[in-house]
Amino acid sequence: METHLTWYGQSAFKITTATGKLLLIDPWLTNPVFARGKEELAALDHVDLILLTHGHSDHVGNAVEIGKRTGAKLVSNFDLNAAMVSVLGYPEAQASNETTGHLGGELSLLDGEVTVRFVPAWHGSSIQREENAPPVYAGNPTGLIIALRGGPTVYHTGDTDLFSDMALVSRFNDIDTMLVCIGDHFTMGPARAAEAVKLVNPRVVIPMHYGTFPVLTGTPEVFDRELKACKVNAELRVMKVGETIVLDRG
């Protein structure tokens, strides 16, 4: 009875629960660093939930196509949900109040097997129908705390800077795995990300949102040095794009 995590590059992940439920987070599968993105996208014939942290195109990614083909329910905050439906055409029947929440709220999903809590992230959030179209406001960006019944609790930071209230995450949740952005330029870089990990105190930390574009200059090597400089106890696991690992529960 194992939980599996697959990294698709940038901030896109797949979680496969011990009972076979399939969750996608920020599913931009066709990003520049995932060579098998199109094949993986075509092979997704069943998805239970699509979770989004905010509306930027490198996070919304292929969500609408996947949702229409698989019937996946959309998990996001209220404003992003509304923008996904009205601007991008996400199926409204798959984006109901059952899977829509907001900061501080917690959702119980899939008969209680999955709970999702929305926590703050310091960033922006807007949606564009096309590349040069005017952006449409999509509410506050969020991080996501995903707890699996009988399994691990995962904190996906979304795109964010370091902020002191990250310390509150560990007050209310024992985080097994933290998926943390390190790329710099649009988010915190390795040094500030290391401080964020210190505040949250997860058992395992996995870097994301780096290397996809030249401007995302943060690297796992520098992140590792910064974690050691901060005397962080978390285990650093650097995933390869397309790799699947087993997530353990503490």
LODRENTI-258666 format. One record per residue (C-alpha): x, y, z; chain; residue in one letter. Coordinates in nm, 3 decimals, decimal comma. Example, Ala and Ser with C-alpha at 12.3 -4.5 7.8 and 13.67 -1.06 7.14 Angstrom:
<east: 1,230	north: -0,450	up: 0,780	mol: A	type: a>
<east: 1,367	north: -0,106	up: 0,714	mol: A	type: s>
//
This chain:
<east: 0,000	north: 0,000	up: 0,000	mol: A	type: m>
<east: 0,226	north: 0,275	up: -0,130	mol: A	type: e>
<east: 0,178	north: 0,637	up: -0,236	mol: A	type: t>
<east: 0,365	north: 0,736	up: -0,552	mol: A	type: h>
<east: 0,480	north: 1,081	up: -0,663	mol: A	type: l>
<east: 0,576	north: 1,164	up: -1,022	mol: A	type: t>
<east: 0,741	north: 1,493	up: -1,121	mol: A	type: w>
<east: 0,666	north: 1,622	up: -1,469	mol: A	type: y>
<east: 0,892	north: 1,928	up: -1,447	mol: A	type: g>
<east: 0,822	north: 2,287	up: -1,335	mol: A	type: q>
<east: 0,553	north: 2,254	up: -1,063	mol: A	type: s>
<east: 0,359	north: 1,965	up: -1,216	mol: A	type: a>
<east: 0,317	north: 1,646	up: -1,012	mol: A	type: f>
<east: 0,107	north: 1,332	up: -1,011	mol: A	type: k>
<east: 0,014	north: 1,164	up: -0,684	mol: A	type: i>
<east: -0,113	north: 0,808	up: -0,703	mol: A	type: t>
<east: -0,267	north: 0,704	up: -0,372	mol: A	type: t>
<east: -0,242	north: 0,362	up: -0,215	mol: A	type: a>
<east: -0,594	north: 0,284	up: -0,340	mol: A	type: t>
<east: -0,519	north: 0,395	up: -0,694	mol: A	type: g>
<east: -0,673	north: 0,743	up: -0,690	mol: A	type: k>
<east: -0,494	north: 0,981	up: -0,924	mol: A	type: l>
<east: -0,432	north: 1,347	up: -0,838	mol: A	type: l>
<east: -0,260	north: 1,601	up: -1,062	mol: A	type: l>
<east: -0,111	north: 1,925	up: -0,928	mol: A	type: i>
<east: -0,048	north: 2,221	up: -1,162	mol: A	type: d>
<east: -0,050	north: 1,982	up: -1,460	mol: A	type: p>
<east: 0,165	north: 2,146	up: -1,726	mol: A	type: w>
<east: 0,278	north: 1,819	up: -1,880	mol: A	type: l>
<east: 0,380	north: 1,965	up: -2,216	mol: A	type: t>
<east: 0,647	north: 2,187	up: -2,064	mol: A	type: n>
<east: 0,989	north: 2,224	up: -2,231	mol: A	type: p>
<east: 1,180	north: 1,988	up: -2,000	mol: A	type: v>
<east: 0,949	north: 1,685	up: -2,011	mol: A	type: f>
<east: 1,035	north: 1,510	up: -2,336	mol: A	type: a>
<east: 0,751	north: 1,258	up: -2,301	mol: A	type: r>
<east: 0,490	north: 1,518	up: -2,214	mol: A	type: g>
<east: 0,263	north: 1,467	up: -2,512	mol: A	type: k>
<east: 0,270	north: 1,089	up: -2,473	mol: A	type: e>
<east: 0,201	north: 1,111	up: -2,101	mol: A	type: e>
<east: -0,084	north: 1,353	up: -2,163	mol: A	type: l>
<east: -0,244	north: 1,121	up: -2,420	mol: A	type: a>
<east: -0,210	north: 0,824	up: -2,185	mol: A	type: a>
<east: -0,403	north: 0,984	up: -1,899	mol: A	type: l>
<east: -0,738	north: 0,812	up: -1,933	mol: A	type: d>
<east: -0,850	north: 0,853	up: -1,572	mol: A	type: h>
<east: -0,783	north: 1,138	up: -1,328	mol: A	type: v>
<east: -0,981	north: 1,193	up: -1,009	mol: A	type: d>
<east: -0,873	north: 1,544	up: -0,910	mol: A	type: l>
<east: -0,683	north: 1,833	up: -1,068	mol: A	type: i>
<east: -0,544	north: 2,072	up: -0,806	mol: A	type: l>
<east: -0,430	north: 2,421	up: -0,903	mol: A	type: l>
<east: -0,229	north: 2,670	up: -0,698	mol: A	type: t>
<east: -0,288	north: 2,972	up: -0,923	mol: A	type: h>
<east: -0,386	north: 3,076	up: -1,273	mol: A	type: g>
<east: -0,060	north: 3,133	up: -1,459	mol: A	type: h>
<east: -0,024	north: 2,927	up: -1,773	mol: A	type: s>
<east: 0,277	north: 2,726	up: -1,651	mol: A	type: d>
<east: 0,055	north: 2,594	up: -1,369	mol: A	type: h>
<east: -0,288	north: 2,566	up: -1,534	mol: A	type: v>
<east: -0,105	north: 2,393	up: -1,817	mol: A	type: g>
<east: -0,310	north: 2,112	up: -1,970	mol: A	type: n>
<east: -0,580	north: 2,112	up: -1,699	mol: A	type: a>
<east: -0,876	north: 2,189	up: -1,925	mol: A	type: v>
<east: -0,789	north: 1,922	up: -2,182	mol: A	type: e>
<east: -0,735	north: 1,664	up: -1,908	mol: A	type: i>
<east: -1,054	north: 1,762	up: -1,728	mol: A	type: g>
<east: -1,269	north: 1,737	up: -2,039	mol: A	type: k>
<east: -1,128	north: 1,398	up: -2,135	mol: A	type: r>
<east: -1,118	north: 1,230	up: -1,794	mol: A	type: t>
<east: -1,396	north: 1,394	up: -1,595	mol: A	type: g>
<east: -1,150	north: 1,509	up: -1,327	mol: A	type: a>
<east: -1,291	north: 1,745	up: -1,067	mol: A	type: k>
<east: -1,118	north: 2,081	up: -1,028	mol: A	type: l>
<east: -0,978	north: 2,170	up: -0,686	mol: A	type: v>
<east: -0,892	north: 2,537	up: -0,644	mol: A	type: s>
<east: -0,994	north: 2,853	up: -0,465	mol: A	type: n>
<east: -1,322	north: 3,023	up: -0,553	mol: A	type: f>
<east: -1,187	north: 3,295	up: -0,783	mol: A	type: d>
<east: -0,959	north: 3,064	up: -0,977	mol: A	type: l>
<east: -1,242	north: 2,815	up: -1,014	mol: A	type: n>
<east: -1,468	north: 3,083	up: -1,162	mol: A	type: a>
<east: -1,199	north: 3,201	up: -1,403	mol: A	type: a>
<east: -1,118	north: 2,848	up: -1,517	mol: A	type: m>
<east: -1,484	north: 2,789	up: -1,603	mol: A	type: v>
<east: -1,570	north: 3,126	up: -1,756	mol: A	type: s>
<east: -1,245	north: 3,204	up: -1,938	mol: A	type: v>
<east: -1,093	north: 2,867	up: -2,027	mol: A	type: l>
<east: -1,406	north: 2,652	up: -2,043	mol: A	type: g>
<east: -1,336	north: 2,400	up: -1,770	mol: A	type: y>
<east: -1,653	north: 2,185	up: -1,739	mol: A	type: p>
<east: -1,873	north: 2,360	up: -1,483	mol: A	type: e>
<east: -2,020	north: 2,033	up: -1,356	mol: A	type: a>
<east: -1,668	north: 1,927	up: -1,252	mol: A	type: q>
<east: -1,597	north: 2,252	up: -1,067	mol: A	type: a>
<east: -1,865	north: 2,266	up: -0,799	mol: A	type: s>
<east: -1,857	north: 2,390	up: -0,440	mol: A	type: n>
<east: -1,765	north: 2,038	up: -0,332	mol: A	type: e>
<east: -1,410	north: 2,091	up: -0,460	mol: A	type: t>
<east: -1,390	north: 2,470	up: -0,432	mol: A	type: t>
<east: -1,249	north: 2,636	up: -0,122	mol: A	type: g>
<east: -1,036	north: 2,927	up: -0,013	mol: A	type: h>
<east: -0,755	north: 3,029	up: 0,220	mol: A	type: l>
<east: -0,775	north: 2,855	up: 0,554	mol: A	type: g>
<east: -1,046	north: 2,617	up: 0,440	mol: A	type: g>
<east: -1,018	north: 2,243	up: 0,420	mol: A	type: e>
<east: -1,194	north: 2,012	up: 0,177	mol: A	type: l>
<east: -1,270	north: 1,645	up: 0,238	mol: A	type: s>
<east: -1,263	north: 1,468	up: -0,098	mol: A	type: l>
<east: -1,301	north: 1,121	up: -0,245	mol: A	type: l>
<east: -1,504	north: 0,994	up: 0,052	mol: A	type: d>
<east: -1,251	north: 1,134	up: 0,296	mol: A	type: g>
<east: -0,947	north: 0,968	up: 0,143	mol: A	type: e>
<east: -0,798	north: 1,306	up: 0,051	mol: A	type: v>
<east: -0,815	north: 1,634	up: 0,241	mol: A	type: t>
<east: -0,690	north: 1,959	up: 0,090	mol: A	type: v>
<east: -0,622	north: 2,279	up: 0,280	mol: A	type: r>
<east: -0,552	north: 2,612	up: 0,108	mol: A	type: f>
<east: -0,269	north: 2,817	up: 0,258	mol: A	type: v>
<east: -0,122	north: 3,153	up: 0,148	mol: A	type: p>
<east: 0,143	north: 3,205	up: -0,118	mol: A	type: a>
<east: 0,306	north: 3,538	up: -0,205	mol: A	type: w>
<east: 0,269	north: 3,567	up: -0,580	mol: A	type: h>
<east: 0,002	north: 3,669	up: -0,835	mol: A	type: g>
<east: -0,275	north: 3,489	up: -1,020	mol: A	type: s>
<east: -0,439	north: 3,561	up: -1,352	mol: A	type: s>
<east: -0,565	north: 3,364	up: -1,649	mol: A	type: i>
<east: -0,529	north: 3,435	up: -2,020	mol: A	type: q>
<east: -0,743	north: 3,273	up: -2,287	mol: A	type: r>
<east: -0,460	north: 3,322	up: -2,537	mol: A	type: e>
<east: -0,099	north: 3,432	up: -2,505	mol: A	type: e>
<east: -0,160	north: 3,796	up: -2,600	mol: A	type: n>
<east: -0,510	north: 3,826	up: -2,451	mol: A	type: a>
<east: -0,572	north: 4,058	up: -2,154	mol: A	type: p>
<east: -0,521	north: 3,877	up: -1,821	mol: A	type: p>
<east: -0,828	north: 3,797	up: -1,613	mol: A	type: v>
<east: -0,801	north: 3,818	up: -1,234	mol: A	type: y>
<east: -0,798	north: 3,474	up: -1,074	mol: A	type: a>
<east: -0,791	north: 3,551	up: -0,703	mol: A	type: g>
<east: -0,517	north: 3,490	up: -0,448	mol: A	type: n>
<east: -0,248	north: 3,235	up: -0,524	mol: A	type: p>
<east: -0,229	north: 2,950	up: -0,275	mol: A	type: t>
<east: -0,018	north: 2,668	up: -0,151	mol: A	type: g>
<east: -0,183	north: 2,330	up: -0,099	mol: A	type: l>
<east: -0,160	north: 2,092	up: 0,194	mol: A	type: i>
<east: -0,271	north: 1,750	up: 0,075	mol: A	type: i>
<east: -0,326	north: 1,483	up: 0,339	mol: A	type: a>
<east: -0,390	north: 1,124	up: 0,234	mol: A	type: l>
<east: -0,579	north: 0,895	up: 0,468	mol: A	type: r>
<east: -0,332	north: 0,641	up: 0,604	mol: A	type: g>
<east: -0,059	north: 0,803	up: 0,395	mol: A	type: g>
<east: 0,169	north: 1,108	up: 0,384	mol: A	type: p>
<east: 0,089	north: 1,477	up: 0,407	mol: A	type: t>
<east: 0,232	north: 1,685	up: 0,122	mol: A	type: v>
<east: 0,279	north: 2,063	up: 0,113	mol: A	type: y>
<east: 0,302	north: 2,210	up: -0,238	mol: A	type: h>
<east: 0,411	north: 2,572	up: -0,197	mol: A	type: t>
<east: 0,288	north: 2,690	up: -0,535	mol: A	type: g>
<east: 0,482	north: 2,993	up: -0,658	mol: A	type: d>
<east: 0,584	north: 3,204	up: -0,362	mol: A	type: t>
<east: 0,842	north: 3,407	up: -0,180	mol: A	type: d>
<east: 0,955	north: 3,332	up: 0,172	mol: A	type: l>
<east: 0,721	north: 3,472	up: 0,439	mol: A	type: f>
<east: 0,718	north: 3,427	up: 0,813	mol: A	type: s>
<east: 0,369	north: 3,274	up: 0,837	mol: A	type: d>
<east: 0,501	north: 2,961	up: 0,670	mol: A	type: m>
<east: 0,588	north: 2,862	up: 1,026	mol: A	type: a>
<east: 0,215	north: 2,822	up: 1,094	mol: A	type: l>
<east: 0,195	north: 2,535	up: 0,845	mol: A	type: v>
<east: 0,382	north: 2,304	up: 1,080	mol: A	type: s>
<east: 0,179	north: 2,420	up: 1,378	mol: A	type: r>
<east: -0,135	north: 2,267	up: 1,228	mol: A	type: f>
<east: 0,012	north: 1,996	up: 1,005	mol: A	type: n>
<east: 0,296	north: 1,743	up: 1,027	mol: A	type: d>
<east: 0,442	north: 1,773	up: 0,679	mol: A	type: i>
<east: 0,601	north: 1,458	up: 0,542	mol: A	type: d>
<east: 0,703	north: 1,602	up: 0,204	mol: A	type: t>
<east: 0,744	north: 1,967	up: 0,102	mol: A	type: m>
<east: 0,748	north: 2,050	up: -0,270	mol: A	type: l>
<east: 0,924	north: 2,387	up: -0,277	mol: A	type: v>
<east: 0,997	north: 2,633	up: -0,558	mol: A	type: c>
<east: 1,366	north: 2,730	up: -0,583	mol: A	type: i>
<east: 1,406	north: 2,882	up: -0,930	mol: A	type: g>
<east: 1,441	north: 3,252	up: -0,837	mol: A	type: d>
<east: 1,333	north: 3,541	up: -1,068	mol: A	type: h>
<east: 0,956	north: 3,472	up: -1,036	mol: A	type: f>
<east: 0,973	north: 3,293	up: -0,698	mol: A	type: t>
<east: 1,214	north: 3,261	up: -0,410	mol: A	type: m>
<east: 1,557	north: 3,128	up: -0,495	mol: A	type: g>
<east: 1,760	north: 2,863	up: -0,310	mol: A	type: p>
<east: 1,860	north: 3,074	up: -0,009	mol: A	type: a>
<east: 1,510	north: 3,194	up: 0,072	mol: A	type: r>
<east: 1,366	north: 2,851	up: -0,010	mol: A	type: a>
<east: 1,600	north: 2,697	up: 0,247	mol: A	type: a>
<east: 1,469	north: 2,939	up: 0,509	mol: A	type: e>
<east: 1,114	north: 2,840	up: 0,411	mol: A	type: a>
<east: 1,198	north: 2,473	up: 0,466	mol: A	type: v>
<east: 1,342	north: 2,558	up: 0,806	mol: A	type: k>
<east: 1,013	north: 2,726	up: 0,902	mol: A	type: l>
<east: 0,798	north: 2,435	up: 0,783	mol: A	type: v>
<east: 1,024	north: 2,155	up: 0,912	mol: A	type: n>
<east: 0,919	north: 1,872	up: 0,677	mol: A	type: p>
<east: 1,078	north: 1,527	up: 0,685	mol: A	type: r>
<east: 1,159	north: 1,538	up: 0,312	mol: A	type: v>
<east: 1,197	north: 1,833	up: 0,075	mol: A	type: v>
<east: 1,179	north: 1,815	up: -0,304	mol: A	type: i>
<east: 1,277	north: 2,119	up: -0,516	mol: A	type: p>
<east: 1,064	north: 2,229	up: -0,811	mol: A	type: m>
<east: 1,006	north: 2,525	up: -1,046	mol: A	type: h>
<east: 1,364	north: 2,549	up: -1,167	mol: A	type: y>
<east: 1,553	north: 2,487	up: -1,490	mol: A	type: g>
<east: 1,249	north: 2,510	up: -1,718	mol: A	type: t>
<east: 1,361	north: 2,843	up: -1,863	mol: A	type: f>
<east: 1,703	north: 3,016	up: -1,856	mol: A	type: p>
<east: 1,578	north: 3,285	up: -1,614	mol: A	type: v>
<east: 1,503	north: 3,020	up: -1,350	mol: A	type: l>
<east: 1,861	north: 3,003	up: -1,231	mol: A	type: t>
<east: 1,820	north: 2,833	up: -0,893	mol: A	type: g>
<east: 1,968	north: 2,484	up: -0,879	mol: A	type: t>
<east: 1,939	north: 2,186	up: -0,644	mol: A	type: p>
<east: 2,313	north: 2,203	up: -0,580	mol: A	type: e>
<east: 2,293	north: 2,558	up: -0,444	mol: A	type: v>
<east: 1,974	north: 2,469	up: -0,259	mol: A	type: f>
<east: 2,156	north: 2,180	up: -0,090	mol: A	type: d>
<east: 2,434	north: 2,415	up: 0,027	mol: A	type: r>
<east: 2,179	north: 2,663	up: 0,160	mol: A	type: e>
<east: 1,992	north: 2,391	up: 0,348	mol: A	type: l>
<east: 2,316	north: 2,285	up: 0,515	mol: A	type: k>
<east: 2,402	north: 2,646	up: 0,598	mol: A	type: a>
<east: 2,062	north: 2,682	up: 0,764	mol: A	type: c>
<east: 2,114	north: 2,353	up: 0,951	mol: A	type: k>
<east: 1,791	north: 2,213	up: 0,815	mol: A	type: v>
<east: 1,719	north: 1,855	up: 0,918	mol: A	type: n>
<east: 1,495	north: 1,764	up: 0,624	mol: A	type: a>
<east: 1,614	north: 1,503	up: 0,375	mol: A	type: e>
<east: 1,671	north: 1,655	up: 0,031	mol: A	type: l>
<east: 1,543	north: 1,443	up: -0,257	mol: A	type: r>
<east: 1,613	north: 1,574	up: -0,606	mol: A	type: v>
<east: 1,381	north: 1,417	up: -0,861	mol: A	type: m>
<east: 1,451	north: 1,377	up: -1,230	mol: A	type: k>
<east: 1,183	north: 1,496	up: -1,471	mol: A	type: v>
<east: 0,949	north: 1,204	up: -1,534	mol: A	type: g>
<east: 1,072	north: 1,011	up: -1,229	mol: A	type: e>
<east: 0,834	north: 0,837	up: -0,987	mol: A	type: t>
<east: 0,921	north: 0,780	up: -0,622	mol: A	type: i>
<east: 0,749	north: 0,628	up: -0,321	mol: A	type: v>
<east: 0,628	north: 0,879	up: -0,061	mol: A	type: l>
<east: 0,668	north: 0,762	up: 0,296	mol: A	type: d>
<east: 0,466	north: 0,866	up: 0,597	mol: A	type: r>
<east: 0,647	north: 0,974	up: 0,912	mol: A	type: g>
//
